[in-house]
């Protein structure tokens, strides 16, 4: 199953690169024939959606995904340590300037 998923991801990437090439060729064709650009043709849009689905399915199924459980990580912490963020502590504040203003007045 993982081999099929990886192959699906690779095919999805290849198909997406082909979609990009098709859009560039379509724009070049429109410039050469002096036609206005009114949008991407439907077959290119469908190809892009199929490549997205193939690539997504391949990425999701090619690995063992582990569920994220915050309860096991948070069970080790106390309630007081939830709000403790020392990286956000600042000591440069307006207190010393306000103190100088009060002393001068």
Phi and psi in degrees as a GROMACS rama.xvg file:
@    title "Ramachandran Plot"
@    xaxis  label "Phi"
@    yaxis  label "Psi"
@TYPE xy
-68.1349  -34.238  UNK-2
-65.5821  -40.286  UNK-3
-66.5414  -39.1535  UNK-4
-66.5327  -41.7046  UNK-5
-65.4838  -40.9291  UNK-6
-62.6241  -39.419  UNK-7
-63.2692  -40.0619  UNK-8
-64.273  -40.9999  UNK-9
-67.2675  -41.8637  UNK-10
-64.3711  -38.7058  UNK-11
-61.6898  -41.9475  UNK-12
-65.3158  -44.7089  UNK-13
-61.7419  -41.115  UNK-14
-66.8114  -35.9287  UNK-15
-67.9781  -40.1397  UNK-16
-63.3578  -36.618  UNK-17
-66.0764  -35.1777  UNK-18
-63.5155  -43.6992  UNK-19
-61.4627  -44.3155  UNK-20
-62.5925  -38.846  UNK-21
-65.4026  -40.2694  UNK-22
-65.8829  -42.0362  UNK-23
-63.0579  -41.2445  UNK-24
-65.69  -37.8276  UNK-25
-64.8081  -43.1421  UNK-26
-64.6455  -39.0631  UNK-27
-65.5315  -40.821  UNK-28
-61.5291  -42.2109  UNK-29
-66.0045  -37.5038  UNK-30
-65.8548  -40.4643  UNK-31
-68.033  -33.2262  UNK-32
-95.4677  6.71835  UNK-33
54.3965  41.2677  UNK-34
-101.548  148.58  UNK-35
-75.2761  150.221  UNK-36
-83.9126  114.414  UNK-37
-110.341  0.42544  UNK-38
138.638  171.366  UNK-39
-83.8572  139.366  UNK-40
-61.4738  155.714  UNK-41
-63.329  -35.8072  UNK-42
-65.463  -32.5519  UNK-43
-72.554  -37.6184  UNK-44
-63.8951  -44.1597  UNK-45
-63.9508  -41.0549  UNK-46
-62.3576  -39.0647  UNK-47
-66.1641  -41.4501  UNK-48
-66.135  -42.1517  UNK-49
-64.2113  -41.2376  UNK-50
-65.4243  -37.0851  UNK-51
-64.0158  -43.4825  UNK-52
-66.6789  -42.9975  UNK-53
-62.923  -44.4809  UNK-54
-65.7122  -43.2175  UNK-55
-62.7531  -45.9065  UNK-56
-63.5073  -39.3463  UNK-57
-65.3098  -41.2138  UNK-58
-68.9773  -43.3859  UNK-59
-66.3018  -38.897  UNK-60
-95.1091  -2.60452  UNK-61
-90.078  -2.83017  UNK-62
-132.528  160.941  UNK-63
-88.6882  107.407  UNK-64
-84.3498  134.58  UNK-65
-104.826  129.617  UNK-66
-68.0068  143.807  UNK-67
-88.1477  120.162  UNK-68
-120.116  109.653  UNK-69
-78.4519  -21.6192  UNK-70
-65.0972  -34.5991  UNK-71
-70.5991  -34.9933  UNK-72
-75.4048  -39.9378  UNK-73
-78.8793  -16.8278  UNK-74
-68.3974  -23.4084  UNK-75
-82.1751  -13.9609  UNK-76
-98.3614  149.18  UNK-77
-86.2856  167.814  UNK-78
-66.0564  -33.5463  UNK-79
-70.7674  -25.394  UNK-80
-85.3125  -4.37236  UNK-81
-66.4391  -38.205  UNK-82
-92.5826  2.13773  UNK-83
-81.8634  107.524  UNK-84
-130.726  86.6192  UNK-85
-66.4199  -20.3952  UNK-86
-70.0152  -21.0537  UNK-87
-97.7152  5.9808  UNK-88
-77.4284  127.081  UNK-89
-121.48  141.642  UNK-90
-111.794  -4.6497  UNK-91
-92.3295  99.435  UNK-92
-133.815  -175.774  UNK-93
-85.408  2.19455  UNK-94
-59.5218  -43.0862  UNK-95
-69.7952  -32.6703  UNK-96
-71.7088  -38.8155  UNK-97
-65.7173  -38.1445  UNK-98
-62.4398  -40.6126  UNK-99
-65.3512  -38.6389  UNK-100
-66.019  -41.4222  UNK-101
-66.2176  -42.0571  UNK-102
-66.3629  -36.1772  UNK-103
-72.6226  -25.7345  UNK-104
